[in-house]
């Protein structure tokens, strides 16, 4: 019988794409960015959220 060879390329590809496919479908992992909390144009406090996986940002007024 022949030897069974394990391919590691699939495992590497899965790890690399795990976060990207979630973000592409709208499932971001948001984290609060604490160093910029004041909006100077409107004079209001805001919360800045950054996605850990893809780096996309969103703002929320508090």
PyMOL Python script that loads the backbone (N, CA, C, O; Angstrom):
from pymol import cmd

cmd.read_pdbstr("""\
ATOM      1  N   UNK A   1       0.833  -1.186   0.000  1.00  0.00           N
ATOM      2  CA  UNK A   1       0.000   0.000   0.000  1.00  0.00           C
ATOM      3  C   UNK A   1       0.877   1.249   0.000  1.00  0.00           C
ATOM      4  O   UNK A   1       2.013   1.230   0.475  1.00  0.00           O
ATOM      5  N   UNK A   2       0.339   2.307  -0.530  1.00  0.00           N
ATOM      6  CA  UNK A   2       1.064   3.568  -0.576  1.00  0.00           C
ATOM      7  C   UNK A   2       0.929   4.351   0.712  1.00  0.00           C
ATOM      8  O   UNK A   2       0.066   4.061   1.542  1.00  0.00           O
ATOM      9  N   UNK A   3       1.780   5.339   0.873  1.00  0.00           N
ATOM     10  CA  UNK A   3       1.739   6.184   2.062  1.00  0.00           C
ATOM     11  C   UNK A   3       0.675   7.270   1.906  1.00  0.00           C
ATOM     12  O   UNK A   3       0.424   7.757   0.804  1.00  0.00           O
ATOM     13  N   UNK A   4       0.068   7.631   3.002  1.00  0.00           N
ATOM     14  CA  UNK A   4      -0.911   8.712   3.004  1.00  0.00           C
ATOM     15  C   UNK A   4      -0.176  10.001   3.358  1.00  0.00           C
ATOM     16  O   UNK A   4       0.461  10.099   4.407  1.00  0.00           O
ATOM     17  N   UNK A   5      -0.274  10.977   2.478  1.00  0.00           N
ATOM     18  CA  UNK A   5       0.421  12.244   2.668  1.00  0.00           C
ATOM     19  C   UNK A   5      -0.591  13.296   3.109  1.00  0.00           C
ATOM     20  O   UNK A   5      -1.621  13.482   2.460  1.00  0.00           O
ATOM     21  N   UNK A   6      -0.302  13.981   4.209  1.00  0.00           N
ATOM     22  CA  UNK A   6      -1.166  15.039   4.709  1.00  0.00           C
ATOM     23  C   UNK A   6      -0.755  16.365   4.080  1.00  0.00           C
ATOM     24  O   UNK A   6       0.421  16.728   4.095  1.00  0.00           O
ATOM     25  N   UNK A   7      -1.714  17.077   3.535  1.00  0.00           N
ATOM     26  CA  UNK A   7      -1.447  18.383   2.952  1.00  0.00           C
ATOM     27  C   UNK A   7      -1.718  19.460   3.984  1.00  0.00           C
ATOM     28  O   UNK A   7      -2.816  19.543   4.532  1.00  0.00           O
ATOM     29  N   UNK A   8      -0.724  20.279   4.245  1.00  0.00           N
ATOM     30  CA  UNK A   8      -0.882  21.337   5.238  1.00  0.00           C
ATOM     31  C   UNK A   8      -1.341  22.645   4.605  1.00  0.00           C
ATOM     32  O   UNK A   8      -1.661  23.594   5.320  1.00  0.00           O
ATOM     33  N   UNK A   9      -1.380  22.711   3.285  1.00  0.00           N
ATOM     34  CA  UNK A   9      -1.790  23.941   2.612  1.00  0.00           C
ATOM     35  C   UNK A   9      -3.232  24.306   2.939  1.00  0.00           C
ATOM     36  O   UNK A   9      -3.556  25.489   3.044  1.00  0.00           O
ATOM     37  N   UNK A  10      -4.095  23.322   3.102  1.00  0.00           N
ATOM     38  CA  UNK A  10      -5.498  23.583   3.425  1.00  0.00           C
ATOM     39  C   UNK A  10      -5.627  24.203   4.807  1.00  0.00           C
ATOM     40  O   UNK A  10      -6.424  25.119   5.009  1.00  0.00           O
ATOM     41  N   UNK A  11      -4.847  23.709   5.755  1.00  0.00           N
ATOM     42  CA  UNK A  11      -4.913  24.237   7.112  1.00  0.00           C
ATOM     43  C   UNK A  11      -4.444  25.683   7.157  1.00  0.00           C
ATOM     44  O   UNK A  11      -5.043  26.511   7.843  1.00  0.00           O
ATOM     45  N   UNK A  12      -3.387  25.990   6.437  1.00  0.00           N
ATOM     46  CA  UNK A  12      -2.857  27.359   6.416  1.00  0.00           C
ATOM     47  C   UNK A  12      -3.863  28.299   5.764  1.00  0.00           C
ATOM     48  O   UNK A  12      -4.085  29.409   6.249  1.00  0.00           O
ATOM     49  N   UNK A  13      -4.468  27.859   4.671  1.00  0.00           N
ATOM     50  CA  UNK A  13      -5.441  28.684   3.969  1.00  0.00           C
ATOM     51  C   UNK A  13      -6.672  28.935   4.832  1.00  0.00           C
ATOM     52  O   UNK A  13      -7.215  30.040   4.835  1.00  0.00           O
ATOM     53  N   UNK A  14      -7.118  27.907   5.570  1.00  0.00           N
ATOM     54  CA  UNK A  14      -8.267  28.075   6.448  1.00  0.00           C
ATOM     55  C   UNK A  14      -8.008  29.104   7.529  1.00  0.00           C
ATOM     56  O   UNK A  14      -8.866  29.943   7.805  1.00  0.00           O
ATOM     57  N   UNK A  15      -6.825  29.051   8.153  1.00  0.00           N
ATOM     58  CA  UNK A  15      -6.483  30.001   9.214  1.00  0.00           C
ATOM     59  C   UNK A  15      -6.424  31.423   8.673  1.00  0.00           C
ATOM     60  O   UNK A  15      -6.874  32.356   9.338  1.00  0.00           O
ATOM     61  N   UNK A  16      -5.881  31.597   7.485  1.00  0.00           N
ATOM     62  CA  UNK A  16      -5.715  32.915   6.902  1.00  0.00           C
ATOM     63  C   UNK A  16      -7.059  33.533   6.526  1.00  0.00           C
ATOM     64  O   UNK A  16      -7.238  34.742   6.671  1.00  0.00           O
ATOM     65  N   UNK A  17      -7.998  32.733   6.051  1.00  0.00           N
ATOM     66  CA  UNK A  17      -9.268  33.251   5.574  1.00  0.00           C
ATOM     67  C   UNK A  17     -10.369  33.246   6.620  1.00  0.00           C
ATOM     68  O   UNK A  17     -11.459  33.751   6.356  1.00  0.00           O
ATOM     69  N   UNK A  18     -10.119  32.693   7.797  1.00  0.00           N
ATOM     70  CA  UNK A  18     -11.169  32.568   8.808  1.00  0.00           C
ATOM     71  C   UNK A  18     -11.767  33.916   9.181  1.00  0.00           C
ATOM     72  O   UNK A  18     -12.990  34.042   9.240  1.00  0.00           O
ATOM     73  N   UNK A  19     -10.957  34.911   9.431  1.00  0.00           N
ATOM     74  CA  UNK A  19     -11.462  36.216   9.805  1.00  0.00           C
ATOM     75  C   UNK A  19     -12.011  37.006   8.638  1.00  0.00           C
ATOM     76  O   UNK A  19     -12.980  37.747   8.804  1.00  0.00           O
ATOM     77  N   UNK A  20     -11.425  36.871   7.468  1.00  0.00           N
ATOM     78  CA  UNK A  20     -11.840  37.659   6.315  1.00  0.00           C
ATOM     79  C   UNK A  20     -13.239  37.293   5.848  1.00  0.00           C
ATOM     80  O   UNK A  20     -14.024  38.174   5.497  1.00  0.00           O
ATOM     81  N   UNK A  21     -13.561  36.015   5.838  1.00  0.00           N
ATOM     82  CA  UNK A  21     -14.887  35.632   5.365  1.00  0.00           C
ATOM     83  C   UNK A  21     -15.958  36.073   6.337  1.00  0.00           C
ATOM     84  O   UNK A  21     -17.066  36.409   5.919  1.00  0.00           O
ATOM     85  N   UNK A  22     -15.657  36.080   7.625  1.00  0.00           N
ATOM     86  CA  UNK A  22     -16.623  36.571   8.605  1.00  0.00           C
ATOM     87  C   UNK A  22     -16.893  38.055   8.385  1.00  0.00           C
ATOM     88  O   UNK A  22     -18.049  38.479   8.388  1.00  0.00           O
ATOM     89  N   UNK A  23     -15.846  38.845   8.195  1.00  0.00           N
ATOM     90  CA  UNK A  23     -16.011  40.283   7.996  1.00  0.00           C
ATOM     91  C   UNK A  23     -16.723  40.595   6.676  1.00  0.00           C
ATOM     92  O   UNK A  23     -17.510  41.539   6.612  1.00  0.00           O
ATOM     93  N   UNK A  24     -16.461  39.830   5.644  1.00  0.00           N
ATOM     94  CA  UNK A  24     -17.133  40.062   4.370  1.00  0.00           C
ATOM     95  C   UNK A  24     -18.628  39.824   4.470  1.00  0.00           C
ATOM     96  O   UNK A  24     -19.399  40.415   3.714  1.00  0.00           O
ATOM     97  N   UNK A  25     -19.046  38.974   5.385  1.00  0.00           N
ATOM     98  CA  UNK A  25     -20.468  38.691   5.577  1.00  0.00           C
ATOM     99  C   UNK A  25     -21.098  39.541   6.664  1.00  0.00           C
ATOM    100  O   UNK A  25     -22.259  39.324   7.012  1.00  0.00           O
ATOM    101  N   UNK A  26     -20.364  40.505   7.213  1.00  0.00           N
ATOM    102  CA  UNK A  26     -20.924  41.439   8.176  1.00  0.00           C
ATOM    103  C   UNK A  26     -20.754  41.056   9.628  1.00  0.00           C
ATOM    104  O   UNK A  26     -21.336  41.699  10.500  1.00  0.00           O
ATOM    105  N   UNK A  27     -19.976  40.030   9.914  1.00  0.00           N
ATOM    106  CA  UNK A  27     -19.761  39.597  11.295  1.00  0.00           C
ATOM    107  C   UNK A  27     -18.400  40.085  11.769  1.00  0.00           C
ATOM    108  O   UNK A  27     -17.444  39.313  11.851  1.00  0.00           O
ATOM    109  N   UNK A  28     -18.323  41.382  12.081  1.00  0.00           N
ATOM    110  CA  UNK A  28     -17.077  41.981  12.540  1.00  0.00           C
ATOM    111  C   UNK A  28     -16.877  41.711  14.031  1.00  0.00           C
ATOM    112  O   UNK A  28     -17.823  41.401  14.754  1.00  0.00           O
ATOM    113  N   UNK A  29     -15.643  41.834  14.467  1.00  0.00           N
ATOM    114  CA  UNK A  29     -15.323  41.699  15.889  1.00  0.00           C
ATOM    115  C   UNK A  29     -14.882  43.082  16.358  1.00  0.00           C
ATOM    116  O   UNK A  29     -13.713  43.446  16.227  1.00  0.00           O
ATOM    117  N   UNK A  30     -15.827  43.855  16.908  1.00  0.00           N
ATOM    118  CA  UNK A  30     -15.591  45.252  17.252  1.00  0.00           C
ATOM    119  C   UNK A  30     -14.897  45.389  18.603  1.00  0.00           C
ATOM    120  O   UNK A  30     -15.185  44.657  19.550  1.00  0.00           O
ATOM    121  N   UNK A  31     -13.973  46.351  18.664  1.00  0.00           N
ATOM    122  CA  UNK A  31     -13.262  46.693  19.895  1.00  0.00           C
ATOM    123  C   UNK A  31     -13.232  48.220  19.998  1.00  0.00           C
ATOM    124  O   UNK A  31     -13.055  48.906  18.990  1.00  0.00           O
ATOM    125  N   UNK A  32     -13.404  48.750  21.203  1.00  0.00           N
ATOM    126  CA  UNK A  32     -13.442  50.195  21.405  1.00  0.00           C
ATOM    127  C   UNK A  32     -12.027  50.760  21.343  1.00  0.00           C
ATOM    128  O   UNK A  32     -11.109  50.249  21.985  1.00  0.00           O
ATOM    129  N   UNK A  33     -11.866  51.827  20.555  1.00  0.00           N
ATOM    130  CA  UNK A  33     -10.598  52.544  20.472  1.00  0.00           C
ATOM    131  C   UNK A  33     -10.709  53.739  21.417  1.00  0.00           C
ATOM    132  O   UNK A  33     -11.549  54.614  21.205  1.00  0.00           O
ATOM    133  N   UNK A  34      -9.888  53.786  22.441  1.00  0.00           N
ATOM    134  CA  UNK A  34     -10.086  54.743  23.527  1.00  0.00           C
ATOM    135  C   UNK A  34      -9.319  56.054  23.392  1.00  0.00           C
ATOM    136  O   UNK A  34      -9.573  56.972  24.172  1.00  0.00           O
ATOM    137  N   UNK A  35      -8.407  56.186  22.455  1.00  0.00           N
ATOM    138  CA  UNK A  35      -7.605  57.408  22.412  1.00  0.00           C
ATOM    139  C   UNK A  35      -8.277  58.566  21.678  1.00  0.00           C
ATOM    140  O   UNK A  35      -7.794  59.694  21.779  1.00  0.00           O
ATOM    141  N   UNK A  36      -9.363  58.341  20.948  1.00  0.00           N
ATOM    142  CA  UNK A  36     -10.047  59.413  20.225  1.00  0.00           C
ATOM    143  C   UNK A  36     -11.536  59.359  20.569  1.00  0.00           C
ATOM    144  O   UNK A  36     -12.295  58.628  19.932  1.00  0.00           O
ATOM    145  N   UNK A  37     -11.963  60.143  21.591  1.00  0.00           N
ATOM    146  CA  UNK A  37     -13.341  60.050  22.059  1.00  0.00           C
ATOM    147  C   UNK A  37     -14.150  61.327  21.860  1.00  0.00           C
ATOM    148  O   UNK A  37     -15.315  61.369  22.256  1.00  0.00           O
ATOM    149  N   UNK A  38     -13.582  62.359  21.266  1.00  0.00           N
ATOM    150  CA  UNK A  38     -14.290  63.641  21.159  1.00  0.00           C
ATOM    151  C   UNK A  38     -14.352  64.074  19.708  1.00  0.00           C
ATOM    152  O   UNK A  38     -13.327  64.121  19.028  1.00  0.00           O
ATOM    153  N   UNK A  39     -15.545  64.389  19.227  1.00  0.00           N
ATOM    154  CA  UNK A  39     -15.745  64.888  17.866  1.00  0.00           C
ATOM    155  C   UNK A  39     -15.669  66.407  17.900  1.00  0.00           C
ATOM    156  O   UNK A  39     -16.527  67.054  18.501  1.00  0.00           O
ATOM    157  N   UNK A  40     -14.673  66.973  17.276  1.00  0.00           N
ATOM    158  CA  UNK A  40     -14.461  68.420  17.368  1.00  0.00           C
ATOM    159  C   UNK A  40     -15.448  69.212  16.512  1.00  0.00           C
ATOM    160  O   UNK A  40     -15.713  70.373  16.824  1.00  0.00           O
ATOM    161  N   UNK A  41     -15.996  68.637  15.455  1.00  0.00           N
ATOM    162  CA  UNK A  41     -16.915  69.374  14.598  1.00  0.00           C
ATOM    163  C   UNK A  41     -18.287  69.533  15.248  1.00  0.00           C
ATOM    164  O   UNK A  41     -18.886  70.605  15.160  1.00  0.00           O
ATOM    165  N   UNK A  42     -18.789  68.499  15.891  1.00  0.00           N
ATOM    166  CA  UNK A  42     -20.109  68.564  16.510  1.00  0.00           C
ATOM    167  C   UNK A  42     -20.023  68.852  18.003  1.00  0.00           C
ATOM    168  O   UNK A  42     -21.037  69.198  18.609  1.00  0.00           O
ATOM    169  N   UNK A  43     -18.867  68.723  18.607  1.00  0.00           N
ATOM    170  CA  UNK A  43     -18.706  68.987  20.028  1.00  0.00           C
ATOM    171  C   UNK A  43     -19.366  67.957  20.913  1.00  0.00           C
ATOM    172  O   UNK A  43     -19.843  68.286  21.999  1.00  0.00           O
ATOM    173  N   UNK A  44     -19.400  66.709  20.466  1.00  0.00           N
ATOM    174  CA  UNK A  44     -20.046  65.644  21.226  1.00  0.00           C
ATOM    175  C   UNK A  44     -19.064  64.504  21.460  1.00  0.00           C
ATOM    176  O   UNK A  44     -18.081  64.338  20.737  1.00  0.00           O
ATOM    177  N   UNK A  45     -19.363  63.726  22.491  1.00  0.00           N
ATOM    178  CA  UNK A  45     -18.572  62.534  22.740  1.00  0.00           C
ATOM    179  C   UNK A  45     -19.005  61.427  21.788  1.00  0.00           C
ATOM    180  O   UNK A  45     -20.197  61.240  21.547  1.00  0.00           O
ATOM    181  N   UNK A  46     -18.040  60.699  21.251  1.00  0.00           N
ATOM    182  CA  UNK A  46     -18.335  59.575  20.371  1.00  0.00           C
ATOM    183  C   UNK A  46     -17.505  58.373  20.807  1.00  0.00           C
ATOM    184  O   UNK A  46     -16.472  58.522  21.460  1.00  0.00           O
ATOM    185  N   UNK A  47     -17.964  57.196  20.442  1.00  0.00           N
ATOM    186  CA  UNK A  47     -17.203  55.971  20.658  1.00  0.00           C
ATOM    187  C   UNK A  47     -16.719  55.491  19.299  1.00  0.00           C
ATOM    188  O   UNK A  47     -17.516  55.354  18.371  1.00  0.00           O
ATOM    189  N   UNK A  48     -15.439  55.240  19.173  1.00  0.00           N
ATOM    190  CA  UNK A  48     -14.868  54.749  17.931  1.00  0.00           C
ATOM    191  C   UNK A  48     -14.613  53.259  18.098  1.00  0.00           C
ATOM    192  O   UNK A  48     -13.908  52.840  19.016  1.00  0.00           O
ATOM    193  N   UNK A  49     -15.194  52.461  17.202  1.00  0.00           N
ATOM    194  CA  UNK A  49     -15.023  51.016  17.216  1.00  0.00           C
ATOM    195  C   UNK A  49     -14.152  50.607  16.037  1.00  0.00           C
ATOM    196  O   UNK A  49     -14.316  51.129  14.934  1.00  0.00           O
ATOM    197  N   UNK A  50     -13.223  49.673  16.262  1.00  0.00           N
ATOM    198  CA  UNK A  50     -12.334  49.166  15.227  1.00  0.00           C
ATOM    199  C   UNK A  50     -12.473  47.642  15.181  1.00  0.00           C
ATOM    200  O   UNK A  50     -12.452  46.982  16.220  1.00  0.00           O
ATOM    201  N   UNK A  51     -12.613  47.096  13.991  1.00  0.00           N
ATOM    202  CA  UNK A  51     -12.674  45.642  13.836  1.00  0.00           C
ATOM    203  C   UNK A  51     -11.267  45.082  13.998  1.00  0.00           C
ATOM    204  O   UNK A  51     -10.321  45.558  13.369  1.00  0.00           O
ATOM    205  N   UNK A  52     -11.139  44.073  14.842  1.00  0.00           N
ATOM    206  CA  UNK A  52      -9.828  43.482  15.116  1.00  0.00           C
ATOM    207  C   UNK A  52      -9.296  42.746  13.894  1.00  0.00           C
ATOM    208  O   UNK A  52      -8.090  42.752  13.646  1.00  0.00           O
ATOM    209  N   UNK A  53     -10.176  42.116  13.134  1.00  0.00           N
ATOM    210  CA  UNK A  53      -9.752  41.291  12.012  1.00  0.00           C
ATOM    211  C   UNK A  53      -9.385  42.088  10.762  1.00  0.00           C
ATOM    212  O   UNK A  53      -8.328  41.860  10.173  1.00  0.00           O
ATOM    213  N   UNK A  54     -10.256  43.029  10.348  1.00  0.00           N
ATOM    214  CA  UNK A  54     -10.045  43.706   9.066  1.00  0.00           C
ATOM    215  C   UNK A  54      -9.626  45.170   9.200  1.00  0.00           C
ATOM    216  O   UNK A  54      -9.127  45.746   8.233  1.00  0.00           O
ATOM    217  N   UNK A  55      -9.813  45.789  10.367  1.00  0.00           N
ATOM    218  CA  UNK A  55      -9.395  47.166  10.568  1.00  0.00           C
ATOM    219  C   UNK A  55     -10.447  48.208  10.216  1.00  0.00           C
ATOM    220  O   UNK A  55     -10.148  49.401  10.254  1.00  0.00           O
ATOM    221  N   UNK A  56     -11.653  47.810   9.880  1.00  0.00           N
ATOM    222  CA  UNK A  56     -12.720  48.749   9.549  1.00  0.00           C
ATOM    223  C   UNK A  56     -13.145  49.493  10.812  1.00  0.00           C
ATOM    224  O   UNK A  56     -13.132  48.922  11.903  1.00  0.00           O
ATOM    225  N   UNK A  57     -13.524  50.773  10.668  1.00  0.00           N
ATOM    226  CA  UNK A  57     -13.918  51.566  11.828  1.00  0.00           C
ATOM    227  C   UNK A  57     -15.378  52.006  11.696  1.00  0.00           C
ATOM    228  O   UNK A  57     -15.908  52.136  10.592  1.00  0.00           O
ATOM    229  N   UNK A  58     -16.013  52.230  12.852  1.00  0.00           N
ATOM    230  CA  UNK A  58     -17.349  52.814  12.880  1.00  0.00           C
ATOM    231  C   UNK A  58     -17.434  53.706  14.101  1.00  0.00           C
ATOM    232  O   UNK A  58     -16.755  53.474  15.102  1.00  0.00           O
ATOM    233  N   UNK A  59     -18.275  54.733  14.014  1.00  0.00           N
ATOM    234  CA  UNK A  59     -18.461  55.695  15.094  1.00  0.00           C
ATOM    235  C   UNK A  59     -19.873  55.576  15.658  1.00  0.00           C
ATOM    236  O   UNK A  59     -20.827  55.300  14.930  1.00  0.00           O
ATOM    237  N   UNK A  60     -19.988  55.786  16.954  1.00  0.00           N
ATOM    238  CA  UNK A  60     -21.291  55.776  17.590  1.00  0.00           C
ATOM    239  C   UNK A  60     -21.343  56.936  18.572  1.00  0.00           C
ATOM    240  O   UNK A  60     -20.455  57.093  19.410  1.00  0.00           O
ATOM    241  N   UNK A  61     -22.396  57.751  18.462  1.00  0.00           N
ATOM    242  CA  UNK A  61     -22.550  58.883  19.382  1.00  0.00           C
ATOM    243  C   UNK A  61     -23.055  58.379  20.714  1.00  0.00           C
ATOM    244  O   UNK A  61     -23.932  57.517  20.770  1.00  0.00           O
ATOM    245  N   UNK A  62     -22.496  58.921  21.797  1.00  0.00           N
ATOM    246  CA  UNK A  62     -22.917  58.504  23.127  1.00  0.00           C
ATOM    247  C   UNK A  62     -23.664  59.603  23.825  1.00  0.00           C
ATOM    248  O   UNK A  62     -24.097  59.429  24.964  1.00  0.00           O
TER     249      UNK A  62
END
""", "prot")
cmd.dss("prot")
cmd.show_as("cartoon", "prot")
cmd.util.cbc("prot")
cmd.orient("prot")
